[in-house]
Amino acid sequence: MSKSKMRPVHPAEIHKEEFLEPPGITIAVLARSLNEQACDLSDLVMQKGSVSPELANKRSIYLKTSPGFWLNLQSTDDLRKAESEHGHRLETGSSQRGTADRPR
């Protein structure tokens, strides 16, 4: 688990709970609106993919958010997953470097 004690939240979880389910939008309708393949969006909603800058931009226009909103969710999720998988190495990695590793 990360230092923040929060579990990783994939952008798809927010997307599904906040933007698809309440208004009853289907993946197929959203895919047509974004000019994306339904299977690609389905993979993303199933948390099998990640948000690209291009998709973040398209989503932001359609859902009236910002590209940064989606990209920040994605990068936070990626970082939390890395911390939970390799936390001890990430936390101690910089302190274990020798002086030879430092730029001069």
Gaussian input, Z-matrix of N, CA and C with variables (Angstrom, degrees):
# hf/3-21g

backbone

0 1
 N
 C     1     B1
 C     2     B2     1     A1
 N     3     B3     2     A2     1     D1
 C     4     B4     3     A3     2     D2
 C     5     B5     4     A4     3     D3
 N     6     B6     5     A5     4     D4
 C     7     B7     6     A6     5     D5
 C     8     B8     7     A7     6     D6
 N     9     B9     8     A8     7     D7
 C    10    B10     9     A9     8     D8
 C    11    B11    10    A10     9     D9
 N    12    B12    11    A11    10    D10
 C    13    B13    12    A12    11    D11
 C    14    B14    13    A13    12    D12
 N    15    B15    14    A14    13    D13
 C    16    B16    15    A15    14    D14
 C    17    B17    16    A16    15    D15
 N    18    B18    17    A17    16    D16
 C    19    B19    18    A18    17    D17
 C    20    B20    19    A19    18    D18
 N    21    B21    20    A20    19    D19
 C    22    B22    21    A21    20    D20
 C    23    B23    22    A22    21    D21
 N    24    B24    23    A23    22    D22
 C    25    B25    24    A24    23    D23
 C    26    B26    25    A25    24    D24
 N    27    B27    26    A26    25    D25
 C    28    B28    27    A27    26    D26
 C    29    B29    28    A28    27    D27
 N    30    B30    29    A29    28    D28
 C    31    B31    30    A30    29    D29
 C    32    B32    31    A31    30    D30
 N    33    B33    32    A32    31    D31
 C    34    B34    33    A33    32    D32
 C    35    B35    34    A34    33    D33
 N    36    B36    35    A35    34    D34
 C    37    B37    36    A36    35    D35
 C    38    B38    37    A37    36    D36
 N    39    B39    38    A38    37    D37
 C    40    B40    39    A39    38    D38
 C    41    B41    40    A40    39    D39
 N    42    B42    41    A41    40    D40
 C    43    B43    42    A42    41    D41
 C    44    B44    43    A43    42    D42
 N    45    B45    44    A44    43    D43
 C    46    B46    45    A45    44    D44
 C    47    B47    46    A46    45    D45
 N    48    B48    47    A47    46    D46
 C    49    B49    48    A48    47    D47
 C    50    B50    49    A49    48    D48
 N    51    B51    50    A50    49    D49
 C    52    B52    51    A51    50    D50
 C    53    B53    52    A52    51    D51
 N    54    B54    53    A53    52    D52
 C    55    B55    54    A54    53    D53
 C    56    B56    55    A55    54    D54
 N    57    B57    56    A56    55    D55
 C    58    B58    57    A57    56    D56
 C    59    B59    58    A58    57    D57
 N    60    B60    59    A59    58    D58
 C    61    B61    60    A60    59    D59
 C    62    B62    61    A61    60    D60
 N    63    B63    62    A62    61    D61
 C    64    B64    63    A63    62    D62
 C    65    B65    64    A64    63    D63
 N    66    B66    65    A65    64    D64
 C    67    B67    66    A66    65    D65
 C    68    B68    67    A67    66    D66
 N    69    B69    68    A68    67    D67
 C    70    B70    69    A69    68    D68
 C    71    B71    70    A70    69    D69
 N    72    B72    71    A71    70    D70
 C    73    B73    72    A72    71    D71
 C    74    B74    73    A73    72    D72
 N    75    B75    74    A74    73    D73
 C    76    B76    75    A75    74    D74
 C    77    B77    76    A76    75    D75
 N    78    B78    77    A77    76    D76
 C    79    B79    78    A78    77    D77
 C    80    B80    79    A79    78    D78
 N    81    B81    80    A80    79    D79
 C    82    B82    81    A81    80    D80
 C    83    B83    82    A82    81    D81
 N    84    B84    83    A83    82    D82
 C    85    B85    84    A84    83    D83
 C    86    B86    85    A85    84    D84
 N    87    B87    86    A86    85    D85
 C    88    B88    87    A87    86    D86
 C    89    B89    88    A88    87    D87
 N    90    B90    89    A89    88    D88
 C    91    B91    90    A90    89    D89
 C    92    B92    91    A91    90    D90
 N    93    B93    92    A92    91    D91
 C    94    B94    93    A93    92    D92
 C    95    B95    94    A94    93    D93
 N    96    B96    95    A95    94    D94
 C    97    B97    96    A96    95    D95
 C    98    B98    97    A97    96    D96
 N    99    B99    98    A98    97    D97
 C   100   B100    99    A99    98    D98
 C   101   B101   100   A100    99    D99
 N   102   B102   101   A101   100   D100
 C   103   B103   102   A102   101   D101
 C   104   B104   103   A103   102   D102
 N   105   B105   104   A104   103   D103
 C   106   B106   105   A105   104   D104
 C   107   B107   106   A106   105   D105
 N   108   B108   107   A107   106   D106
 C   109   B109   108   A108   107   D107
 C   110   B110   109   A109   108   D108
 N   111   B111   110   A110   109   D109
 C   112   B112   111   A111   110   D110
 C   113   B113   112   A112   111   D111
 N   114   B114   113   A113   112   D112
 C   115   B115   114   A114   113   D113
 C   116   B116   115   A115   114   D114
 N   117   B117   116   A116   115   D115
 C   118   B118   117   A117   116   D116
 C   119   B119   118   A118   117   D117
 N   120   B120   119   A119   118   D118
 C   121   B121   120   A120   119   D119
 C   122   B122   121   A121   120   D120
 N   123   B123   122   A122   121   D121
 C   124   B124   123   A123   122   D122
 C   125   B125   124   A124   123   D123
 N   126   B126   125   A125   124   D124
 C   127   B127   126   A126   125   D125
 C   128   B128   127   A127   126   D126
 N   129   B129   128   A128   127   D127
 C   130   B130   129   A129   128   D128
 C   131   B131   130   A130   129   D129
 N   132   B132   131   A131   130   D130
 C   133   B133   132   A132   131   D131
 C   134   B134   133   A133   132   D132
 N   135   B135   134   A134   133   D133
 C   136   B136   135   A135   134   D134
 C   137   B137   136   A136   135   D135
 N   138   B138   137   A137   136   D136
 C   139   B139   138   A138   137   D137
 C   140   B140   139   A139   138   D138
 N   141   B141   140   A140   139   D139
 C   142   B142   141   A141   140   D140
 C   143   B143   142   A142   141   D141
 N   144   B144   143   A143   142   D142
 C   145   B145   144   A144   143   D143
 C   146   B146   145   A145   144   D144
 N   147   B147   146   A146   145   D145
 C   148   B148   147   A147   146   D146
 C   149   B149   148   A148   147   D147
 N   150   B150   149   A149   148   D148
 C   151   B151   150   A150   149   D149
 C   152   B152   151   A151   150   D150
 N   153   B153   152   A152   151   D151
 C   154   B154   153   A153   152   D152
 C   155   B155   154   A154   153   D153
 N   156   B156   155   A155   154   D154
 C   157   B157   156   A156   155   D155
 C   158   B158   157   A157   156   D156
 N   159   B159   158   A158   157   D157
 C   160   B160   159   A159   158   D158
 C   161   B161   160   A160   159   D159
 N   162   B162   161   A161   160   D160
 C   163   B163   162   A162   161   D161
 C   164   B164   163   A163   162   D162
 N   165   B165   164   A164   163   D163
 C   166   B166   165   A165   164   D164
 C   167   B167   166   A166   165   D165
 N   168   B168   167   A167   166   D166
 C   169   B169   168   A168   167   D167
 C   170   B170   169   A169   168   D168
 N   171   B171   170   A170   169   D169
 C   172   B172   171   A171   170   D170
 C   173   B173   172   A172   171   D171
 N   174   B174   173   A173   172   D172
 C   175   B175   174   A174   173   D173
 C   176   B176   175   A175   174   D174
 N   177   B177   176   A176   175   D175
 C   178   B178   177   A177   176   D176
 C   179   B179   178   A178   177   D177
 N   180   B180   179   A179   178   D178
 C   181   B181   180   A180   179   D179
 C   182   B182   181   A181   180   D180
 N   183   B183   182   A182   181   D181
 C   184   B184   183   A183   182   D182
 C   185   B185   184   A184   183   D183
 N   186   B186   185   A185   184   D184
 C   187   B187   186   A186   185   D185
 C   188   B188   187   A187   186   D186
 N   189   B189   188   A188   187   D187
 C   190   B190   189   A189   188   D188
 C   191   B191   190   A190   189   D189
 N   192   B192   191   A191   190   D190
 C   193   B193   192   A192   191   D191
 C   194   B194   193   A193   192   D192
 N   195   B195   194   A194   193   D193
 C   196   B196   195   A195   194   D194
 C   197   B197   196   A196   195   D195
 N   198   B198   197   A197   196   D196
 C   199   B199   198   A198   197   D197
 C   200   B200   199   A199   198   D198
 N   201   B201   200   A200   199   D199
 C   202   B202   201   A201   200   D200
 C   203   B203   202   A202   201   D201
 N   204   B204   203   A203   202   D202
 C   205   B205   204   A204   203   D203
 C   206   B206   205   A205   204   D204
 N   207   B207   206   A206   205   D205
 C   208   B208   207   A207   206   D206
 C   209   B209   208   A208   207   D207
 N   210   B210   209   A209   208   D208
 C   211   B211   210   A210   209   D209
 C   212   B212   211   A211   210   D210
 N   213   B213   212   A212   211   D211
 C   214   B214   213   A213   212   D212
 C   215   B215   214   A214   213   D213
 N   216   B216   215   A215   214   D214
 C   217   B217   216   A216   215   D215
 C   218   B218   217   A217   216   D216
 N   219   B219   218   A218   217   D217
 C   220   B220   219   A219   218   D218
 C   221   B221   220   A220   219   D219
 N   222   B222   221   A221   220   D220
 C   223   B223   222   A222   221   D221
 C   224   B224   223   A223   222   D222
 N   225   B225   224   A224   223   D223
 C   226   B226   225   A225   224   D224
 C   227   B227   226   A226   225   D225
 N   228   B228   227   A227   226   D226
 C   229   B229   228   A228   227   D227
 C   230   B230   229   A229   228   D228
 N   231   B231   230   A230   229   D229
 C   232   B232   231   A231   230   D230
 C   233   B233   232   A232   231   D231
 N   234   B234   233   A233   232   D232
 C   235   B235   234   A234   233   D233
 C   236   B236   235   A235   234   D234
 N   237   B237   236   A236   235   D235
 C   238   B238   237   A237   236   D236
 C   239   B239   238   A238   237   D237
 N   240   B240   239   A239   238   D238
 C   241   B241   240   A240   239   D239
 C   242   B242   241   A241   240   D240
 N   243   B243   242   A242   241   D241
 C   244   B244   243   A243   242   D242
 C   245   B245   244   A244   243   D243
 N   246   B246   245   A245   244   D244
 C   247   B247   246   A246   245   D245
 C   248   B248   247   A247   246   D246
 N   249   B249   248   A248   247   D247
 C   250   B250   249   A249   248   D248
 C   251   B251   250   A250   249   D249
 N   252   B252   251   A251   250   D250
 C   253   B253   252   A252   251   D251
 C   254   B254   253   A253   252   D252
 N   255   B255   254   A254   253   D253
 C   256   B256   255   A255   254   D254
 C   257   B257   256   A256   255   D255
 N   258   B258   257   A257   256   D256
 C   259   B259   258   A258   257   D257
 C   260   B260   259   A259   258   D258
 N   261   B261   260   A260   259   D259
 C   262   B262   261   A261   260   D260
 C   263   B263   262   A262   261   D261
 N   264   B264   263   A263   262   D262
 C   265   B265   264   A264   263   D263
 C   266   B266   265   A265   264   D264
 N   267   B267   266   A266   265   D265
 C   268   B268   267   A267   266   D266
 C   269   B269   268   A268   267   D267
 N   270   B270   269   A269   268   D268
 C   271   B271   270   A270   269   D269
 C   272   B272   271   A271   270   D270
 N   273   B273   272   A272   271   D271
 C   274   B274   273   A273   272   D272
 C   275   B275   274   A274   273   D273
 N   276   B276   275   A275   274   D274
 C   277   B277   276   A276   275   D275
 C   278   B278   277   A277   276   D276
 N   279   B279   278   A278   277   D277
 C   280   B280   279   A279   278   D278
 C   281   B281   280   A280   279   D279
 N   282   B282   281   A281   280   D280
 C   283   B283   282   A282   281   D281
 C   284   B284   283   A283   282   D282
 N   285   B285   284   A284   283   D283
 C   286   B286   285   A285   284   D284
 C   287   B287   286   A286   285   D285
 N   288   B288   287   A287   286   D286
 C   289   B289   288   A288   287   D287
 C   290   B290   289   A289   288   D288
 N   291   B291   290   A290   289   D289
 C   292   B292   291   A291   290   D290
 C   293   B293   292   A292   291   D291
 N   294   B294   293   A293   292   D292
 C   295   B295   294   A294   293   D293
 C   296   B296   295   A295   294   D294
 N   297   B297   296   A296   295   D295
 C   298   B298   297   A297   296   D296
 C   299   B299   298   A298   297   D297
 N   300   B300   299   A299   298   D298
 C   301   B301   300   A300   299   D299
 C   302   B302   301   A301   300   D300
 N   303   B303   302   A302   301   D301
 C   304   B304   303   A303   302   D302
 C   305   B305   304   A304   303   D303
 N   306   B306   305   A305   304   D304
 C   307   B307   306   A306   305   D305
 C   308   B308   307   A307   306   D306
 N   309   B309   308   A308   307   D307
 C   310   B310   309   A309   308   D308
 C   311   B311   310   A310   309   D309

   B1=1.4518
   B2=1.5143
   B3=1.2869
   B4=1.4564
   B5=1.5166
   B6=1.3337
   B7=1.4516
   B8=1.5233
   B9=1.3192
   B10=1.4579
   B11=1.5269
   B12=1.3190
   B13=1.4626
   B14=1.5228
   B15=1.3064
   B16=1.4573
   B17=1.5156
   B18=1.3241
   B19=1.4501
   B20=1.5240
   B21=1.3257
   B22=1.4677
   B23=1.5265
   B24=1.3181
   B25=1.4585
   B26=1.5230
   B27=1.3075
   B28=1.4601
   B29=1.5256
   B30=1.3393
   B31=1.4619
   B32=1.5273
   B33=1.3226
   B34=1.4653
   B35=1.5224
   B36=1.3197
   B37=1.4578
   B38=1.5276
   B39=1.3157
   B40=1.4708
   B41=1.5218
   B42=1.3133
   B43=1.4655
   B44=1.5313
   B45=1.3104
   B46=1.4609
   B47=1.5297
   B48=1.3297
   B49=1.4553
   B50=1.5275
   B51=1.3217
   B52=1.4622
   B53=1.5261
   B54=1.3313
   B55=1.4663
   B56=1.5288
   B57=1.3195
   B58=1.4685
   B59=1.5265
   B60=1.3229
   B61=1.4637
   B62=1.5321
   B63=1.3435
   B64=1.4722
   B65=1.5318
   B66=1.3431
   B67=1.4656
   B68=1.5218
   B69=1.3221
   B70=1.4614
   B71=1.5185
   B72=1.3188
   B73=1.4673
   B74=1.5240
   B75=1.3177
   B76=1.4643
   B77=1.5212
   B78=1.3004
   B79=1.4693
   B80=1.5254
   B81=1.3157
   B82=1.4665
   B83=1.5285
   B84=1.3275
   B85=1.4720
   B86=1.5266
   B87=1.3205
   B88=1.4605
   B89=1.5228
   B90=1.3190
   B91=1.4707
   B92=1.5286
   B93=1.3330
   B94=1.4677
   B95=1.5265
   B96=1.3117
   B97=1.4656
   B98=1.5215
   B99=1.3207
   B100=1.4711
   B101=1.5217
   B102=1.3384
   B103=1.4596
   B104=1.5360
   B105=1.3365
   B106=1.4618
   B107=1.5189
   B108=1.3003
   B109=1.4506
   B110=1.5308
   B111=1.3177
   B112=1.4632
   B113=1.5306
   B114=1.3224
   B115=1.4719
   B116=1.5308
   B117=1.3499
   B118=1.4692
   B119=1.5213
   B120=1.3351
   B121=1.4620
   B122=1.5206
   B123=1.3030
   B124=1.4595
   B125=1.5236
   B126=1.3279
   B127=1.4638
   B128=1.5224
   B129=1.3146
   B130=1.4539
   B131=1.5321
   B132=1.3231
   B133=1.4641
   B134=1.5298
   B135=1.3301
   B136=1.4665
   B137=1.5368
   B138=1.3224
   B139=1.4643
   B140=1.5215
   B141=1.3256
   B142=1.4590
   B143=1.5245
   B144=1.3077
   B145=1.4585
   B146=1.5119
   B147=1.3180
   B148=1.4617
   B149=1.5258
   B150=1.3158
   B151=1.4602
   B152=1.5287
   B153=1.3209
   B154=1.4632
   B155=1.5273
   B156=1.3261
   B157=1.4649
   B158=1.5334
   B159=1.3201
   B160=1.4710
   B161=1.5266
   B162=1.3371
   B163=1.4533
   B164=1.5249
   B165=1.3177
   B166=1.4666
   B167=1.5258
   B168=1.3196
   B169=1.4657
   B170=1.5283
   B171=1.3245
   B172=1.4714
   B173=1.5224
   B174=1.3263
   B175=1.4650
   B176=1.5175
   B177=1.3217
   B178=1.4645
   B179=1.5214
   B180=1.3120
   B181=1.4608
   B182=1.5252
   B183=1.3074
   B184=1.4602
   B185=1.5304
   B186=1.3396
   B187=1.4561
   B188=1.5298
   B189=1.3329
   B190=1.4670
   B191=1.5317
   B192=1.3166
   B193=1.4618
   B194=1.5271
   B195=1.3093
   B196=1.4613
   B197=1.5254
   B198=1.3409
   B199=1.4661
   B200=1.5351
   B201=1.3287
   B202=1.4586
   B203=1.5143
   B204=1.3205
   B205=1.4629
   B206=1.5229
   B207=1.3371
   B208=1.4749
   B209=1.5171
   B210=1.3290
   B211=1.4630
   B212=1.5254
   B213=1.3416
   B214=1.4584
   B215=1.5233
   B216=1.3260
   B217=1.4674
   B218=1.5262
   B219=1.3409
   B220=1.4612
   B221=1.5241
   B222=1.3244
   B223=1.4627
   B224=1.5289
   B225=1.3318
   B226=1.4636
   B227=1.5187
   B228=1.3250
   B229=1.4609
   B230=1.5192
   B231=1.3227
   B232=1.4697
   B233=1.5281
   B234=1.3325
   B235=1.4589
   B236=1.5245
   B237=1.3088
   B238=1.4691
   B239=1.5219
   B240=1.3284
   B241=1.4681
   B242=1.5220
   B243=1.3190
   B244=1.4669
   B245=1.5226
   B246=1.3112
   B247=1.4652
   B248=1.5207
   B249=1.3336
   B250=1.4606
   B251=1.5224
   B252=1.3265
   B253=1.4595
   B254=1.5204
   B255=1.3317
   B256=1.4591
   B257=1.5196
   B258=1.3020
   B259=1.4618
   B260=1.4997
   B261=1.2986
   B262=1.4527
   B263=1.5265
   B264=1.3106
   B265=1.4637
   B266=1.5259
   B267=1.3323
   B268=1.4592
   B269=1.5227
   B270=1.3299
   B271=1.4504
   B272=1.5175
   B273=1.3303
   B274=1.4466
   B275=1.5207
   B276=1.3010
   B277=1.4590
   B278=1.5065
   B279=1.3276
   B280=1.4585
   B281=1.5222
   B282=1.3441
   B283=1.4525
   B284=1.5293
   B285=1.3365
   B286=1.4499
   B287=1.5203
   B288=1.3180
   B289=1.4615
   B290=1.5214
   B291=1.2889
   B292=1.4567
   B293=1.5155
   B294=1.3095
   B295=1.4601
   B296=1.5212
   B297=1.3332
   B298=1.4540
   B299=1.5320
   B300=1.3580
   B301=1.4536
   B302=1.5251
   B303=1.3047
   B304=1.4543
   B305=1.5289
   B306=1.3404
   B307=1.4709
   B308=1.5198
   B309=1.3090
   B310=1.4684
   B311=1.4843
   A1=107.92
   A2=118.19
   A3=122.61
   A4=111.11
   A5=116.40
   A6=122.17
   A7=111.71
   A8=117.03
   A9=120.65
   A10=111.76
   A11=118.05
   A12=124.09
   A13=112.92
   A14=118.40
   A15=121.62
   A16=108.48
   A17=115.54
   A18=118.36
   A19=108.54
   A20=117.41
   A21=119.31
   A22=110.65
   A23=116.43
   A24=121.79
   A25=107.66
   A26=115.56
   A27=121.04
   A28=108.63
   A29=118.57
   A30=120.88
   A31=113.15
   A32=116.53
   A33=120.24
   A34=111.80
   A35=116.32
   A36=119.72
   A37=110.37
   A38=116.99
   A39=121.72
   A40=109.39
   A41=115.29
   A42=120.68
   A43=110.19
   A44=115.74
   A45=120.99
   A46=111.37
   A47=117.33
   A48=121.22
   A49=113.63
   A50=117.05
   A51=119.89
   A52=114.25
   A53=117.32
   A54=119.24
   A55=115.41
   A56=117.43
   A57=119.30
   A58=112.42
   A59=116.49
   A60=120.21
   A61=114.24
   A62=119.57
   A63=117.97
   A64=114.71
   A65=118.22
   A66=116.61
   A67=113.60
   A68=117.62
   A69=120.99
   A70=114.21
   A71=117.35
   A72=122.19
   A73=108.62
   A74=116.70
   A75=120.24
   A76=110.27
   A77=115.07
   A78=120.10
   A79=110.11
   A80=116.91
   A81=120.55
   A82=111.25
   A83=117.43
   A84=121.39
   A85=109.93
   A86=116.58
   A87=119.96
   A88=110.66
   A89=117.36
   A90=121.16
   A91=110.88
   A92=116.80
   A93=119.65
   A94=110.67
   A95=116.83
   A96=121.18
   A97=112.07
   A98=116.25
   A99=121.00
   A100=112.89
   A101=116.26
   A102=121.38
   A103=110.90
   A104=114.17
   A105=122.60
   A106=108.78
   A107=116.82
   A108=122.31
   A109=108.93
   A110=116.96
   A111=120.96
   A112=111.08
   A113=117.04
   A114=119.68
   A115=111.28
   A116=116.66
   A117=119.93
   A118=110.87
   A119=116.14
   A120=119.31
   A121=110.71
   A122=117.08
   A123=120.64
   A124=110.44
   A125=117.52
   A126=121.21
   A127=110.38
   A128=116.08
   A129=119.98
   A130=110.88
   A131=116.84
   A132=120.98
   A133=110.77
   A134=116.57
   A135=120.95
   A136=111.43
   A137=116.70
   A138=125.06
   A139=112.79
   A140=115.86
   A141=121.53
   A142=110.96
   A143=117.23
   A144=121.68
   A145=109.81
   A146=115.53
   A147=119.87
   A148=109.90
   A149=114.92
   A150=121.59
   A151=109.12
   A152=116.15
   A153=121.17
   A154=108.73
   A155=118.06
   A156=119.39
   A157=112.52
   A158=117.02
   A159=120.65
   A160=111.03
   A161=116.21
   A162=119.82
   A163=110.94
   A164=117.26
   A165=120.54
   A166=110.30
   A167=116.18
   A168=120.29
   A169=110.94
   A170=116.54
   A171=120.31
   A172=111.22
   A173=116.27
   A174=120.49
   A175=111.30
   A176=115.63
   A177=119.29
   A178=111.52
   A179=117.46
   A180=121.05
   A181=109.93
   A182=116.62
   A183=121.30
   A184=112.19
   A185=117.13
   A186=121.61
   A187=113.43
   A188=115.97
   A189=121.65
   A190=111.90
   A191=114.23
   A192=121.74
   A193=106.01
   A194=117.57
   A195=120.61
   A196=108.99
   A197=117.16
   A198=118.62
   A199=110.97
   A200=115.97
   A201=120.50
   A202=113.43
   A203=116.91
   A204=121.29
   A205=109.83
   A206=116.57
   A207=121.38
   A208=111.84
   A209=117.11
   A210=119.96
   A211=111.43
   A212=117.23
   A213=119.94
   A214=111.39
   A215=116.84
   A216=119.67
   A217=110.15
   A218=116.20
   A219=120.24
   A220=111.21
   A221=117.96
   A222=119.72
   A223=111.51
   A224=117.55
   A225=120.59
   A226=110.64
   A227=116.85
   A228=121.04
   A229=110.72
   A230=116.97
   A231=121.16
   A232=111.00
   A233=116.73
   A234=120.90
   A235=111.23
   A236=117.48
   A237=120.22
   A238=111.19
   A239=116.57
   A240=118.91
   A241=110.50
   A242=116.63
   A243=120.22
   A244=110.50
   A245=116.69
   A246=120.24
   A247=111.61
   A248=116.53
   A249=118.77
   A250=111.79
   A251=116.95
   A252=120.77
   A253=112.74
   A254=116.14
   A255=120.50
   A256=111.28
   A257=117.39
   A258=122.96
   A259=115.24
   A260=116.49
   A261=118.72
   A262=111.45
   A263=117.68
   A264=120.60
   A265=111.10
   A266=117.86
   A267=120.74
   A268=110.98
   A269=116.94
   A270=121.03
   A271=112.05
   A272=118.49
   A273=121.12
   A274=112.84
   A275=117.72
   A276=121.26
   A277=114.12
   A278=118.48
   A279=120.32
   A280=111.66
   A281=118.13
   A282=119.74
   A283=112.08
   A284=117.39
   A285=120.52
   A286=112.89
   A287=116.61
   A288=118.71
   A289=110.26
   A290=114.25
   A291=119.40
   A292=111.48
   A293=116.17
   A294=119.71
   A295=111.67
   A296=117.38
   A297=120.02
   A298=111.22
   A299=117.29
   A300=121.64
   A301=112.75
   A302=117.06
   A303=119.71
   A304=110.71
   A305=116.60
   A306=118.85
   A307=109.79
   A308=115.59
   A309=120.18
   A310=111.14
   D1=148.01
   D2=-177.32
   D3=-75.41
   D4=169.28
   D5=178.16
   D6=-57.94
   D7=-31.90
   D8=-177.24
   D9=-75.01
   D10=-8.39
   D11=-179.62
   D12=64.70
   D13=8.75
   D14=176.55
   D15=-95.92
   D16=142.29
   D17=176.31
   D18=-72.96
   D19=153.49
   D20=176.26
   D21=-61.17
   D22=135.90
   D23=177.47
   D24=-116.61
   D25=112.63
   D26=179.19
   D27=-71.41
   D28=142.75
   D29=178.26
   D30=-53.92
   D31=-29.05
   D32=-179.83
   D33=-64.12
   D34=-32.32
   D35=178.88
   D36=-63.76
   D37=-44.91
   D38=177.21
   D39=-65.33
   D40=-45.19
   D41=-178.48
   D42=-57.06
   D43=-48.79
   D44=-176.83
   D45=-66.78
   D46=-49.47
   D47=-174.25
   D48=-73.49
   D49=-29.56
   D50=-175.68
   D51=-102.57
   D52=-29.27
   D53=-170.83
   D54=-119.23
   D55=-20.76
   D56=179.10
   D57=-100.30
   D58=-53.26
   D59=-173.54
   D60=-66.83
   D61=-51.02
   D62=-175.77
   D63=-57.34
   D64=-47.63
   D65=178.59
   D66=-84.43
   D67=-4.90
   D68=179.18
   D69=74.91
   D70=32.59
   D71=178.45
   D72=-81.68
   D73=132.97
   D74=177.30
   D75=-90.32
   D76=161.49
   D77=177.06
   D78=-61.61
   D79=-38.70
   D80=-179.71
   D81=-62.31
   D82=-43.40
   D83=179.24
   D84=-65.24
   D85=-44.69
   D86=179.51
   D87=-63.62
   D88=-42.69
   D89=179.88
   D90=-59.19
   D91=-44.55
   D92=177.65
   D93=-62.41
   D94=-41.80
   D95=-179.03
   D96=-64.98
   D97=-34.38
   D98=-178.86
   D99=-92.88
   D100=-2.80
   D101=-175.89
   D102=57.05
   D103=46.52
   D104=179.29
   D105=-122.07
   D106=162.77
   D107=175.29
   D108=-75.11
   D109=133.61
   D110=179.58
   D111=-59.76
   D112=-36.72
   D113=-178.92
   D114=-65.51
   D115=-34.91
   D116=177.91
   D117=-66.74
   D118=-43.44
   D119=178.41
   D120=-68.50
   D121=-36.38
   D122=178.03
   D123=-62.30
   D124=-43.19
   D125=176.44
   D126=-58.96
   D127=-42.01
   D128=-179.95
   D129=-64.94
   D130=-45.32
   D131=179.96
   D132=-64.30
   D133=-30.73
   D134=177.79
   D135=-84.71
   D136=7.10
   D137=178.31
   D138=63.24
   D139=34.66
   D140=177.15
   D141=-102.92
   D142=-0.98
   D143=-179.27
   D144=-138.80
   D145=-178.16
   D146=178.80
   D147=-130.30
   D148=164.76
   D149=-177.60
   D150=-83.34
   D151=122.14
   D152=175.30
   D153=-88.82
   D154=161.33
   D155=176.07
   D156=-57.41
   D157=-38.49
   D158=179.60
   D159=-63.16
   D160=-46.12
   D161=179.55
   D162=-68.30
   D163=-36.51
   D164=176.59
   D165=-59.75
   D166=-40.67
   D167=179.31
   D168=-65.88
   D169=-45.82
   D170=179.14
   D171=-61.97
   D172=-45.35
   D173=179.17
   D174=-60.65
   D175=-42.12
   D176=-176.35
   D177=-62.61
   D178=-36.99
   D179=179.09
   D180=-69.59
   D181=-48.20
   D182=-176.47
   D183=-68.69
   D184=-39.82
   D185=-174.29
   D186=-98.88
   D187=3.58
   D188=178.19
   D189=57.82
   D190=49.15
   D191=174.55
   D192=-123.05
   D193=-158.92
   D194=175.85
   D195=-121.17
   D196=153.43
   D197=176.08
   D198=-58.50
   D199=-37.77
   D200=179.72
   D201=-60.01
   D202=-33.28
   D203=177.71
   D204=-56.89
   D205=-50.41
   D206=-177.89
   D207=-70.95
   D208=-40.72
   D209=-179.36
   D210=-68.81
   D211=-36.01
   D212=176.34
   D213=-66.23
   D214=-41.35
   D215=175.75
   D216=-58.79
   D217=-44.51
   D218=-178.23
   D219=-65.36
   D220=-47.05
   D221=-177.48
   D222=-67.62
   D223=-35.55
   D224=176.39
   D225=-65.09
   D226=-42.59
   D227=176.94
   D228=-61.68
   D229=-46.27
   D230=179.29
   D231=-59.51
   D232=-44.58
   D233=-178.56
   D234=-66.27
   D235=-44.17
   D236=179.48
   D237=-63.52
   D238=-38.57
   D239=177.64
   D240=-65.32
   D241=-41.54
   D242=178.97
   D243=-64.06
   D244=-41.45
   D245=178.39
   D246=-62.92
   D247=-41.86
   D248=-178.41
   D249=-71.83
   D250=-31.44
   D251=179.70
   D252=-82.25
   D253=-36.17
   D254=-173.17
   D255=-133.12
   D256=26.70
   D257=-172.78
   D258=-50.47
   D259=-48.48
   D260=-176.96
   D261=-62.72
   D262=-34.65
   D263=179.04
   D264=-74.25
   D265=-36.46
   D266=179.15
   D267=-68.66
   D268=-40.20
   D269=-177.08
   D270=-72.21
   D271=-35.91
   D272=-175.82
   D273=-100.37
   D274=-9.37
   D275=-175.90
   D276=-55.90
   D277=-46.31
   D278=-176.20
   D279=-73.07
   D280=-30.60
   D281=-178.74
   D282=-77.71
   D283=-16.59
   D284=-179.30
   D285=-92.70
   D286=-4.96
   D287=179.22
   D288=-72.13
   D289=141.83
   D290=177.63
   D291=-84.22
   D292=172.40
   D293=179.71
   D294=-66.86
   D295=-21.26
   D296=179.50
   D297=-67.63
   D298=-23.15
   D299=-179.63
   D300=-80.64
   D301=-14.25
   D302=-175.62
   D303=-79.65
   D304=140.04
   D305=176.19
   D306=-68.64
   D307=148.49
   D308=-179.76
   D309=-107.10

